[in-house]
């Protein structure tokens, strides 16, 4: 098929096929292209993507007599056509008009966009364009589908044959040999060559069969990905959108989720696949559903589109709202802001330099530059500047009227002559400017000059910054601490007020810090800082030493309880493991004995002898006449230095030191 595409102006163009003329977004036609087509015999198909007057012209109704169909976005106010010719679509709607299939998608502007499948262009034309003269395999939905594809390709000069389960074995072997020798160029099949078929010189694979099986998808494309000295690459032609479901064959896939049935493709759950509708435009006829693999689910194009739509909706759900954009007013030459289709700021700016997140860098009416919010509220006014540009990590590059560039930290409003480098330690950020680190807190802090980034450490909930400039008024939790090596500045996670001075750490890993005003706080992981004392306490407040003494006692108790709980948890986990391996038995390898459960080795063979377990314990002989007791997980409970060991079911053990002398212990 030959397609003739003619540009009409603005967003309009025509596509002439062998049987019809498709006219998209007819607005103006200075060259009279459409009217010249009206002199011919081919019917018109008018498509309107949205209602703006530069995409929609009501005069398309003038061609009603020669028009076969009007395909209109639902927002377009056009009702002049006859009802049997007018088709109104919403996003992801699919309609069949004769043999033409039309699907509407979304748009980066307003309205929508159309995917049109007509006159065999969708499948055959893609092979003509990308794989003409190449040897390839085509995967079809059904036997009838495969035969129609083969007939269509043969009619267009491509040597194609269809093979399915009804093809006699002798004929199938002959056709496959013809394909290997190159006499047949295109092999169309229905699940016959998904696996176990080896023909390395396959140069293209065409997917005309939808599937929600990752394994099936990889098996199909894998027929063309085998190395061959006669080919440099393989063309994958995807006519059913499997790339959007599964990605490229080389990507990493979550096989565990696939096998467990929690995920199909990228984002389609098994429950949704089993309960969702199979088709919007109507199911396939029963004979079209026949397939060779009884475990494989054949789906229609509409079902696949639902899978794609669900994925896109999941991705869109991650963003609470559309991106902020600039919008010009051509009459006033001013600029405004919009989010999606909603104007958030009417055009009032002389210029919009840049946009990042919910901020916009603009030139105001008076010529000054500044940063405003999405609603137009001024955040920073910078005076007269040549240019503003947002950088990563909430930094702003400011070029003044002389061309000098400075950098503003949008979190704090502080400006630096050199470009800052952002370092993140466990969610706490520092800016390195030259040889100095600066905090991003409300109260400014600059580290000692020449501090290396690796000397800064993050401890669960605070950032330790070495700094010997500790104020003399700073008191320590433990007076034996070295004021040279162990006192440091610290930033608290989730606290943007200021940088504090650490006064010491308590037994439960909490810390005591002092702010710049001489106030002390107790800080625990996952909690807000708590005021405890001050260098100049208010009347009735406790002093630092009294507060710290009480904190030490409480921290010690918490640390002991934490250790006890940790030991209890570990013991509970161990006992659970022991119960799971209660059926372990001794086994021999060479001259040594070990324990195993089935084929799983629990204790490697390293003992002279191991007796059958009693409960979760068993006796072992390390060397001649030197017996001990171990748990089934290999942990030694009684050292091997006894002549004989006897274990009871209740965990009581009788240990023979020498004949006549027995020691009893309870495990």
C-alpha positions in Angstrom: 0.0 0.0 0.0 1.2 3.6 -0.8 0.2 6.3 1.7 0.1 10.0 0.6 0.4 12.4 3.5 -0.3 16.1 2.9 0.1 18.9 5.4 -2.8 21.4 5.5 -1.5 23.9 7.9 -1.4 24.3 11.7 -2.3 20.8 13.1 -4.1 19.6 10.0 -3.1 17.0 7.5 -4.6 14.3 5.2 -3.6 10.7 4.7 -4.7 9.0 1.5 -4.9 5.2 1.4 -6.1 2.9 -1.4 -9.7 3.2 -0.4 -10.2 6.4 1.6 -9.0 9.9 2.6 -8.4 10.5 6.3 -8.6 14.2 7.3 -7.2 15.2 10.7 -7.9 18.4 12.5 -9.2 20.3 9.4 -8.9 24.0 10.2 -7.6 25.8 7.1 -6.9 24.6 3.6 -5.2 27.4 1.6 -4.1 25.0 -1.1 -7.6 23.5 -1.5 -6.2 20.0 -0.9 -9.4 18.7 0.7 -11.6 20.2 -2.0 -9.4 18.6 -4.7 -9.9 15.2 -3.1 -13.7 15.9 -3.1 -13.5 15.7 -7.0 -12.5 12.1 -6.7 -14.4 9.0 -5.6 -12.7 8.1 -2.3 -14.8 8.8 0.8 -13.7 11.2 3.6 -13.0 10.2 7.2 -12.8 13.4 9.3 -11.0 13.2 12.7 -11.2 16.0 15.3 -8.9 15.8 18.4 -10.3 18.7 20.4 -12.5 21.8 20.3 -10.0 24.6 19.8 -10.7 26.6 16.7 -7.3 25.9 15.3 -8.2 22.1 15.3 -11.9 22.2 14.6 -13.7 23.9 11.7 -17.5 23.5 11.5 -17.3 23.5 7.7 -16.4 19.8 7.7 -20.2 19.4 7.6 -20.1 20.8 4.0 -18.5 17.5 2.9 -21.2 15.4 4.5 -22.4 13.8 1.3 -19.0 12.4 0.5 -18.0 11.6 4.2 -18.2 8.1 5.4 -17.5 8.8 9.1 -16.9 11.7 11.5 -14.6 10.6 14.4 -15.0 13.3 17.1 -13.5 13.8 20.6 -16.3 13.9 23.1 -15.5 17.5 24.1 -16.1 18.8 20.5 -19.5 20.5 20.1 -20.3 19.0 16.7 -23.7 17.4 16.1 -24.5 18.5 12.5 -23.6 15.0 11.0 -26.0 12.2 10.5 -26.2 9.9 13.5 -25.0 6.8 11.6 -21.9 8.7 10.5 -21.0 10.5 13.8 -18.8 8.6 16.3 -17.9 10.3 19.6 -14.9 8.9 21.6 -13.4 9.3 25.0 -9.9 8.4 26.0 -9.1 4.7 25.5 -12.4 4.1 23.6 -12.1 1.7 20.7 -14.7 1.4 17.8 -15.0 -0.7 14.7 -16.3 1.0 11.6 -16.4 -1.7 8.9 -12.8 -3.1 8.8 -11.3 0.1 10.3 -10.4 0.1 14.0 -10.0 3.4 15.8 -8.7 3.9 19.4 -8.5 7.2 21.1 -5.5 7.9 23.4 -4.7 10.9 25.6 -2.7 14.0 24.5 0.1 16.2 25.8 -2.2 19.2 25.1 -6.0 19.1 25.3 -8.3 16.6 23.8 -7.0 13.3 22.5 -5.1 11.4 19.7 -6.2 8.6 17.5 -4.7 5.3 16.5 -6.2 4.2 13.2 -5.9 0.7 11.8 -7.3 0.6 8.2 -6.6 -1.1 4.9 -4.1 -3.6 6.5 -1.7 -0.8 7.4 -1.3 -1.7 11.0 0.4 -5.2 10.6 1.4 -5.6 6.9 2.6 -2.1 6.5 4.9 -2.4 9.5 6.6 -5.4 7.9 6.9 -3.6 4.6 8.5 -0.7 6.3 10.9 -2.4 8.8 11.5 -5.9 7.5 11.0 -6.1 3.8 13.1 -8.9 2.4 14.0 -10.3 5.8 13.3 -13.8 7.2 10.9 -13.7 10.1 8.2 -15.3 12.3 4.8 -13.9 13.0 2.7 -14.9 16.0 -1.1 -14.8 15.5 -4.1 -15.1 17.8 -5.9 -18.0 16.1 -5.8 -20.3 13.2 -8.1 -18.1 11.1 -6.0 -15.0 12.1 -2.8 -16.7 11.0 -4.2 -17.7 7.6 -5.5 -14.2 7.0 -2.1 -12.7 7.8 -0.3 -15.1 5.5 -2.8 -14.4 2.7 -2.4 -10.7 3.1 1.4 -10.9 3.1 1.4 -13.1 0.0 -0.9 -10.7 -1.8 1.7 -7.9 -1.1 4.6 -9.9 -2.5 5.9 -11.5 0.7 6.5 -15.3 0.6 4.4 -16.2 3.6 2.8 -19.4 4.9 0.7 -20.2 7.9 1.3 -23.2 10.2 -1.0 -24.4 12.9 -2.0 -27.5 14.8 -4.2 -28.6 11.8 -1.3 -28.5 9.4 -0.4 -32.2 8.5 3.0 -33.2 10.0 4.6 -33.9 6.6 3.4 -30.6 5.2 4.6 -28.8 8.3 8.1 -30.4 8.0 8.3 -29.4 4.3 7.2 -25.8 5.0 9.8 -25.5 7.9 12.5 -26.8 5.6 11.5 -24.2 2.9 11.7 -21.5 5.6 15.2 -22.7 6.7 16.4 -22.7 3.1 15.0 -19.2 2.5 12.4 -20.3 0.0 9.7 -19.0 2.4 10.4 -15.7 4.0 7.6 -15.4 6.6 6.3 -18.1 8.9 2.9 -17.3 10.5 2.0 -19.6 13.4 -0.3 -20.0 16.4 1.9 -21.1 19.4 3.8 -23.7 17.2 7.2 -22.0 17.4 7.1 -20.4 20.8 9.7 -22.8 22.2 12.0 -25.6 21.0 12.3 -24.2 17.5 15.9 -23.4 16.4 16.5 -21.2 13.3 19.3 -18.7 14.3 19.1 -16.7 11.1 15.6 -15.3 11.9 15.9 -11.6 11.2 12.5 -10.3 12.6 9.8 -11.4 15.0 6.3 -9.8 14.6 4.0 -10.0 17.6 0.3 -9.9 16.4 -0.9 -12.0 19.4 -1.6 -10.3 22.7 -0.6 -12.2 25.9 -0.4 -11.5 29.6 2.3 -14.2 30.1 5.8 -13.0 30.5 7.2 -16.4 29.7 5.2 -16.6 26.5 6.4 -13.1 25.5 10.1 -14.0 26.1 9.7 -17.4 24.3 8.3 -15.6 21.2 10.9 -12.9 20.9 13.6 -15.3 21.8 13.2 -17.1 18.5 14.9 -14.1 16.9 17.5 -13.3 19.5 19.9 -16.2 18.7 23.3 -15.5 17.3 24.0 -16.1 13.7 27.0 -15.3 11.5 24.7 -14.0 8.8 22.8 -11.4 10.8 23.8 -8.4 12.8 20.5 -7.7 14.6 16.9 -8.8 14.9 13.9 -6.5 14.4 11.1 -6.9 16.9 7.8 -5.6 15.5 5.2 -5.2 18.2 1.7 -4.6 16.9 -0.1 -5.4 20.1 1.7 -3.3 22.7 3.5 -6.1 24.6 6.6 -3.8 25.0 4.5 -1.4 27.1 3.5 -4.4 29.3 6.8 -6.3 29.7 9.5 -3.9 28.5 12.5 -5.0 26.4 13.5 -8.7 26.7 16.8 -7.8 28.4 15.2 -6.0 31.3 15.1 -7.4 34.8 11.8 -9.1 35.7 10.3 -10.0 39.0 9.9 -13.7 38.4 8.9 -14.5 41.9 5.9 -12.2 41.6 5.1 -13.7 38.2 5.2 -17.3 39.5 3.2 -16.5 42.6 0.5 -14.9 40.5 0.8 -11.5 42.2 1.8 -9.6 39.0 1.3 -10.0 35.3 3.6 -7.8 33.1 4.5 -4.5 34.8 1.5 -3.5 36.8 -1.5 -5.9 36.2 -2.5 -7.9 39.2 -3.8 -11.5 38.8 -7.0 -10.7 40.5 -7.7 -7.9 38.0 -6.9 -10.2 35.1 -9.3 -12.8 36.3 -12.2 -10.5 37.2 -11.9 -7.8 34.6 -13.9 -7.6 31.4 -12.2 -9.3 28.4 -13.5 -6.9 25.7 -15.2 -3.6 25.3 -15.9 -4.0 21.6 -17.2 -7.6 21.8 -15.6 -11.0 22.4 -13.9 -13.0 19.7 -15.9 -15.7 18.0 -15.6 -19.1 19.5 -13.6 -20.5 16.6 -11.2 -17.6 17.0 -10.4 -18.7 20.6 -9.0 -22.0 19.6 -5.4 -22.4 20.7 -2.8 -25.1 21.3 -1.7 -24.2 24.8 -4.6 -24.9 27.2 -3.0 -23.0 30.1 -2.5 -19.7 28.1 -5.2 -17.0 28.2 -5.9 -15.3 24.8 -7.1 -11.7 25.2 -8.5 -9.2 22.8 -6.9 -5.9 21.9 -9.3 -4.1 24.1 -8.3 -6.3 27.1 -4.7 -5.4 26.5 -5.6 -1.7 26.3 -7.2 -2.1 29.7 -3.9 -3.5 31.1 -2.0 -0.6 29.6 -4.6 1.9 31.0 -4.4 0.4 34.5 -0.6 0.8 34.4 -0.8 4.4 33.3 -3.4 5.2 35.9 -1.1 3.6 38.6 1.8 5.8 37.4 -0.4 8.9 37.3 -1.6 8.2 40.8 1.9 8.7 42.1 1.6 12.4 41.2 -1.0 14.3 43.2 -1.4 16.9 40.4 -0.3 17.8 36.9 3.0 19.5 36.3 3.2 23.3 36.5 3.7 25.0 33.1 3.9 28.5 31.7 1.2 29.8 29.4 1.5 32.9 27.1 -1.1 35.5 26.3 -0.3 36.6 22.7 -2.4 39.8 23.0 -0.6 41.2 26.0 2.7 39.4 25.5 2.6 38.4 29.1 3.0 35.1 30.7 1.0 33.2 33.3 1.1 29.7 35.0 -1.2 26.7 34.6 -1.5 23.2 36.0 -3.1 20.9 33.4 -6.0 22.8 32.0 -6.4 25.1 35.0 -4.9 28.6 34.9 -3.3 29.2 38.4 -1.9 32.6 37.6 -3.3 34.9 35.0 -0.8 36.2 32.4 1.0 39.1 34.3 4.8 38.3 34.1 7.1 39.8 31.5 9.0 36.5 31.4 9.1 33.0 32.9 12.7 31.9 33.3 12.3 28.4 34.6 9.9 26.2 36.5 10.6 23.5 39.1 8.0 21.6 41.1 5.6 24.2 42.6 7.9 27.2 42.0 8.5 29.5 39.0 11.3 31.9 38.4 9.8 35.0 36.7 10.3 38.6 35.8 7.7 40.7 37.4 5.8 43.7 36.0 8.3 46.2 37.3 11.2 44.3 35.7 12.6 42.7 38.9 13.2 39.0 39.0 11.9 36.7 41.7 10.5 33.3 42.6 6.8 32.7 43.0 4.6 29.8 44.1 2.2 28.0 41.8 -0.5 30.4 42.9 1.6 33.5 42.3 2.6 34.2 45.9 6.1 35.8 45.9 8.7 33.7 47.8 11.9 35.7 46.9 12.4 39.0 45.2 15.9 39.3 43.8 15.9 42.7 42.2 17.1 43.3 38.6 18.7 40.2 37.2 19.5 38.9 33.8 18.6 35.3 34.3 17.3 32.8 36.9 17.6 29.0 36.6 16.6 26.2 39.0 19.2 23.6 39.7 18.9 20.2 41.4 18.6 19.9 45.2 16.6 23.2 45.5 19.3 25.5 44.3 18.8 28.6 42.2 21.4 30.1 39.8 21.1 33.9 39.7 22.8 35.9 36.9 23.0 39.6 37.7 23.0 42.5 35.2 26.8 42.3 35.0 26.7 38.6 34.1 28.0 37.4 37.5 26.5 34.1 38.6 25.7 33.4 42.3 23.8 30.6 43.9 20.9 30.7 46.3 19.8 27.9 48.6 16.0 27.9 48.3 15.6 26.1 51.6 17.3 28.8 53.6 17.5 31.9 51.3 21.3 32.1 51.8 23.4 33.0 48.8 26.9 31.7 47.8 29.4 32.9 45.3 30.6 29.4 44.4 28.2 26.6 43.3 27.4 24.4 46.3 27.6 20.7 46.2 24.9 18.9 48.1 25.9 16.0 50.4 23.2 13.8 51.9 23.9 11.7 55.0 20.9 9.6 56.0 18.4 12.3 55.0 20.4 15.1 56.6 21.9 17.5 54.0 25.0 19.7 54.0 26.3 22.1 51.3 30.0 22.1 50.5 31.1 25.5 49.2 34.8 25.5 48.6 36.5 23.9 51.6 33.6 24.5 54.0 30.4 22.7 54.8 27.3 24.8 55.4 24.1 23.6 57.1 20.6 24.0 55.5 19.1 25.0 58.8 17.3 28.2 59.7 20.3 29.3 61.8 23.4 29.3 59.7 26.4 27.1 60.5 29.7 26.7 58.7 32.2 23.9 59.5 35.9 24.2 60.1 37.8 24.9 56.9 39.3 21.9 55.1 37.0 19.3 56.7 37.0 16.1 54.7 33.6 14.6 53.7 34.5 11.2 55.1 35.0 12.6 58.6 31.3 13.4 58.8 29.3 10.4 60.0 25.6 9.6 60.4 24.4 7.7 63.5 20.8 6.5 63.0 19.2 9.9 63.8 22.0 12.5 64.0 24.9 13.7 61.9 28.3 14.0 63.6 30.5 16.9 62.4 34.0 17.1 63.9 34.4 20.7 65.4 36.8 21.7 68.2 35.2 25.2 68.4 32.9 24.0 71.2 31.7 26.8 73.4 33.3 26.9 76.9 29.8 27.0 78.4 29.0 23.5 77.0 28.7 21.0 79.8 29.4 17.3 79.3 27.3 14.2 80.3 30.5 12.5 81.4 33.3 14.6 82.7 36.0 12.1 81.6 35.1 12.8 78.0 37.9 14.4 76.0 36.9 17.9 74.9 39.4 17.6 72.0 38.3 14.3 70.3 34.7 13.5 71.5 32.8 16.8 71.5 31.3 17.6 68.1 28.6 19.6 66.3 25.6 17.6 65.3 22.6 18.0 63.0 19.4 16.2 64.1 17.3 14.3 61.5 14.0 16.1 60.9 15.1 19.3 62.8 15.9 22.3 60.6 16.3 24.9 63.4 20.0 24.9 63.9 23.2 22.8 64.4 23.7 21.7 68.1 26.7 20.8 70.2 26.7 17.2 71.4 27.3 16.9 75.2 27.5 13.1 75.4 25.7 9.7 74.7 23.8 7.7 77.2 23.6 3.9 77.7 20.5 3.6 75.5 22.2 5.4 72.6 20.3 8.6 73.1 22.2 11.9 73.3 22.2 15.2 75.1 22.8 18.4 73.0 23.1 22.1 73.6 21.8 24.9 71.3 23.4 28.2 70.6 21.5 29.8 73.5 22.8 27.4 76.1 19.7 25.3 76.4 20.0 21.5 76.7 17.9 18.8 75.1 17.5 15.1 75.4 17.3 13.4 71.9 16.1 9.8 71.3 15.7 8.0 68.0 12.3 8.6 66.4 11.3 11.3 68.9 11.4 15.1 69.0 14.1 16.7 71.2 13.0 17.3 74.8 14.2 20.3 76.8 15.9 19.3 80.1 17.9 22.2 81.4 19.8 25.5 80.6 23.1 27.1 81.6 21.0 29.9 83.1 17.9 28.0 84.4 14.7 29.8 85.2 13.5 29.8 88.8 12.2 26.3 89.7 14.0 24.6 86.9 16.5 21.8 87.6 20.1 22.3 86.8 22.1 20.4 84.2 23.8 17.9 86.6 20.5 16.9 88.3 18.8 16.4 84.9 21.6 14.3 83.5 21.8 12.1 86.6 18.1 11.3 86.2 18.5 10.7 82.5 21.5 8.3 83.1 19.4 6.2 85.5 16.4 6.0 83.1 18.7 5.3 80.1 20.5 2.5 82.0 17.1 0.8 82.8 16.0 1.2 79.2 19.3 -0.3 77.9 19.0 -3.3 80.3 15.4 -3.9 79.3 16.4 -3.6 75.6 19.2 -6.2 76.0 16.9 -8.6 77.9 14.2 -8.2 75.2 16.8 -8.8 72.5 18.0 -12.0 74.2 14.4 -13.2 74.6 13.7 -12.6 71.0 16.9 -14.4 69.9 16.1 -17.3 72.2 12.5 -17.5 70.8 13.8 -17.5 67.2 16.4 -20.2 68.1 13.8 -22.4 69.7 11.6 -22.0 66.7 14.5 -23.1 64.4 15.1 -26.1 66.7 11.5 -27.2 66.4 11.7 -27.0 62.7 14.7 -29.3 62.6 13.5 -31.7 65.3 13.5 -34.6 62.9 17.2 -34.2 62.0 19.2 -37.4 62.0 22.9 -38.3 62.3 24.7 -39.2 59.1 28.2 -40.4 58.3 30.6 -39.2 55.7 33.9 -41.1 55.7 35.0 -41.4 59.3 33.1 -38.3 60.6 29.5 -37.8 61.7 27.1 -34.8 61.2 23.4 -34.0 61.3 21.0 -33.5 58.4 17.3 -33.0 57.8 16.4 -34.8 54.6 19.0 -33.6 52.1 19.7 -30.4 54.1 22.9 -30.5 56.1 22.4 -29.0 59.6 25.8 -29.9 61.2 28.7 -30.7 58.9 30.5 -34.0 59.5 33.2 -33.2 62.0 32.6 -35.4 65.0 33.9 -38.9 65.8 30.3 -40.0 66.7 26.8 -38.5 67.1 24.0 -40.4 68.9 20.3 -40.1 67.8 18.7 -36.9 69.1 16.6 -36.8 72.3 14.2 -33.8 71.9 16.3 -31.0 70.5 19.6 -32.2 71.9 22.0 -35.0 71.0 25.2 -36.4 72.4 28.4 -36.2 70.4 31.9 -37.7 70.7 34.6 -35.2 69.8 37.5 -37.6 70.4 37.8 -41.1 72.0 35.8 -41.2 75.2 35.2 -37.5 75.3 31.5 -36.8 75.0 29.5 -33.7 75.1 26.0 -32.3 74.3 24.9 -30.1 71.5 21.6 -28.7 70.3 20.3 -29.7 66.9 21.5 -26.5 65.3 25.1 -27.3 66.3 25.4 -25.1 69.4 27.5 -26.9 72.0 25.6 -27.0 75.3 28.1 -29.2 77.3 31.8 -29.3 76.4 33.1 -32.7 75.3 35.1 -33.9 78.3 32.9 -36.7 79.8 33.2 -40.5 79.5 29.5 -41.0 79.0 26.4 -38.8 78.4 22.7 -39.7 79.0 20.0 -37.3 77.9 16.4 -37.5 79.2 13.3 -36.1 77.3 12.9 -33.3 79.9 16.3 -31.9 79.1 18.1 -33.4 82.1 21.6 -34.7 81.3 23.6 -37.2 83.3 27.4 -36.7 82.7 29.8 -39.5 83.8 33.1 -37.9 84.8 34.7 -41.2 85.8 33.1 -44.5 86.5 31.0 -44.1 89.7 31.0 -40.3 89.6 28.0 -38.8 87.7 27.2 -35.1 87.3 23.6 -34.0 86.5 22.7 -30.8 84.8 19.4 -29.3 83.4 19.6 -27.8 79.9 
